[in-house]
Amino acid sequence: MVAIPFPLSTEPGERPFEGAGRLINVYAEPVGPTARSGVVYHRVPGLDVFAETNEATFRGGLQVASTLYVAWEGTVKAIDSAGTVSANGSLSGTDKVFFARNNNSTPQIAIVSGGGAFRVNGTSIASYPDSDVGSPNSVCEMDGWWFFTYGNGDCQASDLNSTDINTLNKIKAESVPGGLTRGFAHESDLYLMGPGGGEMWSYPVNDSGFPLNRAFTFTPGLAGKYAVAGFEKEFGNYPIYVGSDNSVRDLSTSVPQKISPPDLDRLIAAVSDKNTLIASAYISAGFAFWQLSSPDWTWVYCLNTRQWHERESYLLSRSRMDLTVPAFGKWLTGYTQSGDLFELNESTRKEGINPLIATLESGPVTAFPRGLVNHRTDFMFTTGVGSAGGEDPIERDPQVEISYSDDGGRTYGIPSFHKLGRQAKSEVTVKKWRNGRADSHGRTWRVKVSDPVHFGFMGGDMQVAPTST
């Protein structure tokens, strides 16, 4: 028997035969050294409806005390922990917005959108109360200060826990040619970034003027203003961003570390408008994930394993997920196909009413330069995963779909369907007999499970013999 080389990290390759396999809606979880393959593949977390807003175009959100403020097209809604939605005010536009709060005894909330700077004023949205704010392009909060960034390279701080702005509390990011597009805080450090580079500002605090001091500068800069995430306190890790060199970098040190493979670098380079790149972060089942979406694809990085997988929603080539918002002890996300707010849930195997199809594609098994005959193939799944009280047949008697390709994954043959076992029926085995011949290109396998049950896959083996030619 020959082990089928399923990848730990998705590697589709630029062309067929050049890749090492794909993980779509599946990630590899390491298991103990005594386990058969050392890894088990699990389905990515599903999505449950948290709140129905009847709005369009999710733009961002922030929890303050017991209320989640969420911006949608033309409006801001207030949502409580039960998902009850109430109107909060008007905010024109469809662009993503930046929220920030301070540590005032009654926290004040600032918003920056393409239309300017605003504040939440009770149950309405009002213009920012200090005209010295000008026309910023982002805002963030750190330790009670608000920091506004500007396209000319300026960063301006508010007074501590106040909406007041002293125009002397301003610096210019001199090492960032081309100006700033985004500021964000991580722990007690302020990051100011633009396409030309970045600066990190930190303690000690100045008694007058701009409250922080520049600690270091770094490159590359930020490709698009929404292409950074992971700085959220609830994430508990380090920020990750898309660099202006079309790579993904982490900010775990003062020298940003490249973590993206060439396949992803090529995809990023092909995106003409880098402001359509949306980064988000979330935690599920103890795993920290950083996600990057373009209009055409979604890739996800697992910080626990330092491996990548892809995410696709039903009938789309990318994930329906939008920006994420930590709130009420959950990770919430906008939904690109509706105005609903969804909750990420590792126990959910759907995205709302849509299936969440777990797909693995292997690298090729070859006998190069000869062909091979494949007598039998065995696959190791967690079986007996049906639910007696579930929907029939997709939950009561679930199946796996298996097919293979002899042209490097360019095309796959007609799939066969195999039972994964009704509830507690764990003696089920998944095997495929008399699979014929493959030429020198070898054989690639595809495994798909769309039924909404637990997905646990530990690999597969082929019984093969080389042909004479």
N, C-alpha and C positions, 0 to 999 in steps of 0.2 A: 504493500500500500504506500502511496505517495501523498504527503500532506498537501492540500490545496492552499496556495499562498494568499489568504485573505489579509488585507493591509491593516495596520494599526492606525494609519493616518491616510486620509483620502489622497490619492495620487492618480488623477485621470489621465495625465499626459497631454501633450499638445496634439497628438495624433493617435489613432488606434495603433496598438502594439508598443507604444512608448510609455504607457502608464503601468502602475502596479496595483490598480484596483480602486474602487470607490466605496465610500461609506456615506449613505444618504439617509438622513433621519436616524442614524445609528452612531453610537460612539463606543470605543473600546475601553473596557474597564479592567485593569489588571487584577488578577486573583493570585492566590498562593502558589508557591513553586511546585507543590505536589499536584496541582490541577493539570489536566491533560494538555491544554494549549497555553496555559499561563494568562489567558484573557477570556472574558466573556463580553459579547456585544449586546448592548441594551438599546432600546428605543429612546429617542430624545423625549423630553417632557412635552406633554400635550397642553392644550389650551381649553380652559373653562370660561364661560361668560361670567364676568364679575359685575358689570354694569352695562345697561342698555341706554344709550344717550340719544339715539335717533339723529345723530349729527354725522358730518363727513369730515375727513382729513384730520387725523390725530396730529397734534403739534407739540405735545410735551406736557409735563405735569410735575407737581411737587406736593408732598404731604406736609402740612403745618398743623400741629396739635392733632385734633381728631378729624380734620378735614383734608381731603385730597382735592387740590385745584388742578383742573385739566383744561387745556386749551384745545379747541376744535376750530374748524373753519368759521371765522367771524364771531366766535363766542368763547367764554370760559364757563365751565360748569364746576359746581362743588359737589363732591361725592363723599358719603360717609362709609364707615367700615362694613355696613351691610349692603353696599352697592346702590343706595338710594341717591338719586340724582336731583339736584336743584339748580336753577339758573343763578349765575353770579354776575354776568356782565358781558358787554360786547368788546371784541378785540378783532379788528378787521384783518383780513389776509388769510392765506393758507400756509405760509412758511412756518418752519419750526421756530419755537420760541424758547427763551431762556428764563427760568424762574430762579429767584434767590430770596432767602429769608434772612433776617438778622436775629439777634438775641435780646431784643427789647422785651420788657416785661409782657407786653402784648406784641408778639412778633409782627414785624412789618414785612410786606412781600413786594418785591420788585419784579417786573417783567420787561424783557427787551425782545422786540420783534422787528421785522422789516419796517414797521410803521413808526418806530421810535421807542421811547422808554415810558413805562406805565407803572402803576402800583395798584394792588388790590385794596379797595377802599370799602370795607364792610362787604356789602352784597353787590358792589359795582366795581367797574374798572375805570380808573381815572388817569389823567396825564400825570407824569412824574412831577412832584410838587416843587422841585428846585430846577429852574431852567438852565442852571450851569451844567446839568447832565449832558446837554447837547444831543448828538445823534450817535449813540453807541451801537456797536454791532453784537455785543454779548454782555452778560453780567454773571457774576458768580459771588458766592459768599464764603468768607473764611473768618472764623473767630469773631463774628459780629460786624466786620466791615463788608461793604459791597465794593466790588472792583468792576469797573466798566472799561471795556476795550474799544478801540477806535481804529479805523482804517488807515489813519496817518501814523500809527505806531504808538499813540498815547495810551496810557492806562491811568484812570482816575479813580481815587478811593473816596467813598463816603466817610462822614464822621462815624465814630464807633456807635453801633446800634441806633443809627439815625438815618433819615432820608436827606439830611443836609449835606451839601458838598462844598468844600473849600477848594477853590481852583488852584491853590498852592499844593494840594495833595495829589500831585500828578507827576508821572515820569514818562519818558519816552524809551521804548525798547530799541535802543540804538543798534543792537546786534541783529535785528530782524528786518532786513531790507524788504520793502514792499508792504510794510504795515502789519497790523494784527488782525486776525479774524476770529480769535477765540481765546477766552481765559477760563481756567477752571482751577479749583483747589483740590488738593489731595493731602489729607491729614493737616499739617500746619505749613504747607508749602503752596505757593501760588505759581501756576504755570501760565505763561503768556506766549501764544503761538501764532504764527502766520506762515505763509508758504516759504518764506526765506529762512526760517529757523525758529528757535524758541529760547526763552529765558525762564529760569526758576528764581523766585524771590521768596525770602523766608525771614525768620527772626535773626537778630534781636529787633525789637520794636523801636522805631524812632519817636522821640517826644514831640516832634513837629514835622510837618511835611508828609510825604508818602510814608505810610507806617512800616514798610518792609524794606529789606536790603537785597540787592541782587547777589545770588549765591553762585550761579554758573549759567553758561549758555550751552546750547546744543544744536545739532543738526541731525537729520534733515528736518525741515519744517512740516507743517500740517497740510495735507493735500486738500481737504475740504472741511468746512467748519463743523460738520456733524460727524466727522470720521474719527472721533475719539470717545472712549468710554472706559469704565473701570475705576474711576476716581471716586465713585459713590461710597460713602462711609459703610453702607450695608454690604458692599461687595467684599471688603476686607482684603483686597489685593492691591495691585499697582495699576496705573493707567496704561492703556494700550492705544496706539493711534496709527493711522495710515500716513506714512511719510510722503513728502513731495517727490521722493524718488520711486514712488509706486511700490514700496515695501510696507509691511506691517512691523511696527517696532513697539517694544515695551519700555516703560520708564522705570524699571526696577533699579537702575543705576543712573548716574549722571551722563553716561554714554548710552543712548538708546540702542537696545539690542534687537537685531533683526530676527523675527520668528516666522516669517512667511516663506513658504516654498515657492519655487519658480512658477508652478502652475498658477498660484494665486497672484503673484507679481504680474504675470502676463494678463490676467483678467482685469486687474486694477488699471494697468497701463491702457487697456482698450476702452475704459470709461472716459468719455469726452468731457462730461461735466462732473467734476469731482465732488460738487456739493450734492449730488444724488447718492453719494455713499453715506450710509447710515450705520453707525456703530452703536451697539448696546451691550449690556452686561447683565448677568443674572446667575443665581445659585439654584441648583436643583440636586436633590439627593446627595448633598455634600460636595458636589462638583461645581467648580466655578467656570462659567462659560463666557467668552467674549465673542460677539457675533457681528459680522459685517455683511451688509446687503447692498447690492446695486439693483437697478431695475430688472436685471436679468438673472441674478444668482445670489446665493447666500452661503457663506462659509463661516464655520464656527470653530473657535480655538478653545480647547480644554486646558485650563491652567494646571490642573492636577497632573495630567499625563503629558502635557506639551505636544498634543496631537491635534490634528484637524479633522473635521467632518463637514459634510454639506447638509443643508436643510432645504427641503422643498415642500411646498404646500400642494394640496390636491389640485391638479390641472394647471399648476403654475411651475415656472422654472426657478422660483425663489420662494422664500418664506413669506407668509402673510404677516409676520410679526413686524412691528415698527419699533420706535424707541421704547425702552423699558423704563419703568418707574418703580422704585421700592416704596411700598406703602402698606401699612397695617400688617407688617410681618410677612408680606407676600412680595412677589415680583409680578407687576402688572405690565401689560403692553397694549399699545394700539394695534388695530387690525386693519390692514390696508384695504380690505374688501368690504368693510362696514364701519359704522360709527360706534361700535361696541368696544368696551374695555375688557380685556381678557386677563385671566390669571394663569401663570405657568404652573403646571401640576404634574409631578413625575408619575402620579398614579393614573393620569388620564392618557388614553391611547388614541385620542382624536384631537382635531382642532375644531372646536365647536361641533357642528354636525358633520364635518368632513373627515374622511379617513386620514390617518397619518401613516403613510406607507414606509415601513422599514425596508431598506434595500442595501444589500452588499454585493459588490462585484469583485471577483478575485483577480489576481494576476494569473498569467497563463501557466499551465502545467505542460511541459514540452519534453520531447526526446530528441531535440534538435541535434543533428540535421535530419534525423529520421522522423517519421510520423509515429503515431501510437494508436493502440487499440484499447478502449476503455470498457472493461468488462462490468465493473460495478463501482458505484460511488456512494459513500455513506456520509451523512451529515448529523452532527451532534447538537440537538436542541434540548432545552428544558421542555419536557412534555407534560401532558396532563394539565394543561393551562386553561382548559375550557372552564366556563362558569355555568353551573346548573341553572342559576337564576337569570342568566344573561339573555341577550337577543339571539334568537335562533335564525340561522345557524352560525353567524359570524362570531358569537361569543360562546355558545354552547359546544360547538363542534368545529373549532378553528382549523385552518389549513395554512400551509406554506406553498408558495409557487416557486418552482425551480426550473431554470432553463440554462442552456449553455451556448457559447459562441465559439466558432472555429476560425474567425477572422479578426481576432484581437479585440472583440467587443464592439465592432462596428454594427453587427446585426446579431440577434439572438433567435434561436429556434422557438417552436411552439412549446410553451411551458407545460410541465406536469404538476399536478396538485397532490399534496400528501398531508395526511392528518397529523395534527399536533397533539391530539388526545383530548377527550372530554375530561371533565373535572376529576382529578386524582388518577387518571388512567395513564400512569407514567411508564408503562411497559412499551409504549409505542416507539417504533424506530422509524427513521426517515432514510430511505435508501432508494437508489435509482439503478436499475439493471440494464445490461446490454445497450450501451450508449454509442456503439459503433467506432468508427475511425476518425482521427484528426490528422491533418498533415503536419508539416514541420513547424507551423505557427503555433501548434498546441491548442489547448482547450481552456477557455475562460468560463467561469460559472457565475450565475446571478441567482441570488436568494431574495425573495420578497415576501413580506407578511403585511397584509393590509387589515386583517381582522384585529379588532381592538382588544387584544389579550396581552398578557405578559410576553415579552420577547427576550429570550436568552439563547444565544447561539455561541457555540464553542469551537466551530471549525468543521472541516470535512476532509475526507481521504478518498483517493482514487486508486482502484486496482487497475494497473495499466501494464501493457507489454509493448515494446518498441516494434515497429514494422521493419521489414527488411530494407525498405527504401525510404 
